[in-house]
Amino acid sequence: MEIKQTDTGEKGTFFITIKNVKMAEMTYTHAGSDKIIIDHTEVNEALKGQGVGYKLVDAAVAYLRANHLKVIPLCPFANAVFKKKHDAYADVLF
């Protein structure tokens, strides 16, 4: 399962497609030059229980670290993951 990313410079998405159908996505908006706001996460019912949402957050954290960015996780799911894994993700939280 490969996570792909698109980024327009204003908004972006981490997503998974299977047979050309978007099955999971996490969207974000750039908030200035140093941070992003994760605003939505959605996983298709067919993938529920497989940790796909966590994998999307992990991909976002890798992106944040590689680009020296911080995050504001407004999405309820992403916010819960950042709270649960606070010690591992504290360096990217705004």
Buried (B, 14 or more C-beta within 10 A) or exposed (E): EEBEBEBEEEBBBBBBBEEEEEBBBBBBBBBEEEBBBBBBBBBBEEBEEEEBBBBBBBBBBBBBEEEEBBBBBEBEBBBBBBEEBEEEBEEBBE
